[in-house]
Amino acid sequence: MADQKGRPAGKKGKEDKRGFNRYKWEFKDSNKDLWMQGHGETKFLSMICITVALICLERVATHPMLILLLTMELSILSFFFFLYSFAINRYIPFVFWPMMIFMGIGAFITLVDLCLQRKHFKSRRLRRYALLAPDKDGKMPDKGLLAQLAAKEDEEEEKRRQAEKEKKEKEAAGW
């Protein structure tokens, strides 16, 4: 025996369910694709691997930028895992357009900041010391190493000046 909509007597559709029961039914129905096609397991495994990498890299002396990148990747991955696992994926278009606007604003502000600070990025010392990673306790390398790097840098600068001076003398002598 079938009802008016042509369904078997025991089956209820989305329209027939009310309140929380409808939400539970939608949750089960739309969440099946994530887990049945293997996307859920893959995302979960990726989150586990990134978490293990973060734990391992925090125990050894690692550049802070690497920790920052892994943390950002983990937060983005967990956000989308949350979004898909709770069947909120039908609302993704409403999440993406504000996210894209905020990312564009952030990129514009970063560009303005870089333009305002470009004189700081021209320094050679800044670039050389920026890649020195702190040790396990968060302390920078010893002062002797920093002094050696500064002395080597000064020596290279002096060699460059001497080469320029010799080049100018050759040009002046040639005329």
Salt bridges, closest charged atoms under 4 A:
ASP3 OD2 - ARG7 NH2 3.49
GLU15 OE1 - ARG7 NH1 3.55
ASP16 OD2 - ARG7 NH2 2.62
GLU26 OE2 - ARG22 NE 3.31
GLU26 OE1 - ARG90 NH2 3.24
GLU153 OE2 - ARG125 NE 2.96
GLU153 OE1 - ARG128 NH1 3.68
ASP154 OD1 - ARG125 NH2 2.86
GLU155 OE2 - LYS159 NZ 3.74
GLU156 OE1 - ARG128 NH2 3.12
GLU157 OE1 - ARG124 NH2 3.40
GLU157 OE2 - ARG160 NH2 2.37
GLU157 OE2 - ARG161 NE 3.77
GLU158 OE1 - ARG161 NH1 3.97
GLU164 OE2 - ARG160 NH1 2.63
